[in-house]
Amino acid sequence: MASETLTAWHNIVRTRDPRGLAELLDDNIVFHSPVVHTPQIGKTITTMYLTAALRVFGNESFRYVRE
């Protein structure tokens, strides 16, 4: 299960298509952002943060090689 989840996450990042997040994220997810120093609670806000990150970091000028 974990490897399927990681594969799905890598596909979302590679394609910069956040539509797959709905299946990966639990409704009660708690997202700990390195920018906003309080926990962000819930699927909606987490999806917003991750979608924004895909746009900001998912371009030709940014390359991150670690997980």
ROPA-289450 format. One record per residue (C-alpha): residue in three letters; x, y, z; residue number from 1. Coordinates in steps of 0.02 Angstrom, whole numbers, plus 50000, padded with zeros to 5 digits. Layout:
% residues N
SITE,ALA,X,Y,Z,NUM
...
***
This chain:
% residues 67
SITE,MET,50000,50000,50000,1
SITE,ALA,50136,50124,50046,2
SITE,SER,50228,50097,49882,3
SITE,GLU,50066,50123,49784,4
SITE,THR,50036,50285,49878,5
SITE,LEU,50213,50345,49847,6
SITE,THR,50199,50301,49663,7
SITE,ALA,50036,50399,49652,8
SITE,TRP,50118,50548,49739,9
SITE,HIS,50267,50543,49620,10
SITE,ASN,50146,50543,49473,11
SITE,ILE,50056,50696,49543,12
SITE,VAL,50221,50788,49563,13
SITE,ARG,50288,50733,49393,14
SITE,THR,50130,50786,49300,15
SITE,ARG,50093,50935,49414,16
SITE,ASP,49912,50878,49413,17
SITE,PRO,49835,50893,49587,18
SITE,ARG,49676,50798,49542,19
SITE,GLY,49748,50637,49616,20
SITE,LEU,49765,50718,49788,21
SITE,ALA,49583,50683,49830,22
SITE,GLU,49618,50496,49832,23
SITE,LEU,49780,50511,49930,24
SITE,LEU,49728,50629,50069,25
SITE,ASP,49621,50581,50217,26
SITE,ASP,49476,50696,50258,27
SITE,ASN,49554,50732,50429,28
SITE,ILE,49733,50759,50370,29
SITE,VAL,49844,50874,50472,30
SITE,PHE,49971,50963,50363,31
SITE,HIS,50125,51036,50447,32
SITE,SER,50186,51173,50331,33
SITE,PRO,50365,51233,50342,34
SITE,VAL,50299,51407,50300,35
SITE,VAL,50142,51423,50407,36
SITE,HIS,50197,51375,50582,37
SITE,THR,50030,51305,50639,38
SITE,PRO,49953,51140,50586,39
SITE,GLN,49832,51154,50442,40
SITE,ILE,49685,51037,50470,41
SITE,GLY,49579,50958,50336,42
SITE,LYS,49584,50897,50158,43
SITE,THR,49527,51061,50079,44
SITE,ILE,49665,51171,50151,45
SITE,THR,49798,51038,50126,46
SITE,THR,49747,51018,49944,47
SITE,MET,49761,51206,49922,48
SITE,TYR,49937,51210,49995,49
SITE,LEU,49998,51061,49895,50
SITE,THR,49921,51127,49734,51
SITE,ALA,50008,51293,49761,52
SITE,ALA,50172,51203,49794,53
SITE,LEU,50154,51106,49632,54
SITE,ARG,50137,51271,49539,55
SITE,VAL,50280,51359,49627,56
SITE,PHE,50405,51217,49630,57
SITE,GLY,50347,51121,49477,58
SITE,ASN,50433,51219,49343,59
SITE,GLU,50592,51211,49240,60
SITE,SER,50690,51328,49353,61
SITE,PHE,50670,51223,49511,62
SITE,ARG,50738,51049,49537,63
SITE,TYR,50728,50951,49699,64
SITE,VAL,50811,50781,49699,65
SITE,ARG,50768,50714,49872,66
SITE,GLU,50608,50654,49955,67
***
